[in-house]
Amino acid sequence: MTRQSLTTDELLFVSFVDKVFAIDRLDGSIVWKWTAPKSTGFVTMLPSVDRLFVSINGYTWALDPTNGQELWFQPFKGEGIGTAMLATMRDGAADAQAVGAAVATSSSGDGGGDGGD
């Protein structure tokens, strides 16, 4: 059973094609699930204190990380599609660590590539 009133520090965010899950870091239970109302494809995420930014094929959303509620949506009409790179200066060192970890993960392992189809 999921514990009540989890903080974002107690959550792990996981994404699959057009879906984002928040799961309890202690027991692995699903706290919330969000499915993109537009597009399908690789999900890019950036946690930022009070927002979880999510981008899929040119569409970008801000979600409330505690409950998955959509806070805003930006379609970037006519600007292109594909895997987005997300960055923010709001959290300073915390965001730099997250971006650095993502870059290190993508550049290590099997010699590159996106591992997709």
Summary of the structure (lengths in Angstrom):
residues: 117
radius of gyration: 14.6
end to end distance: 35.9
largest distance: 44.3
contacts: 279
relative contact order: 0.15
helix: 15%
strand: 33%
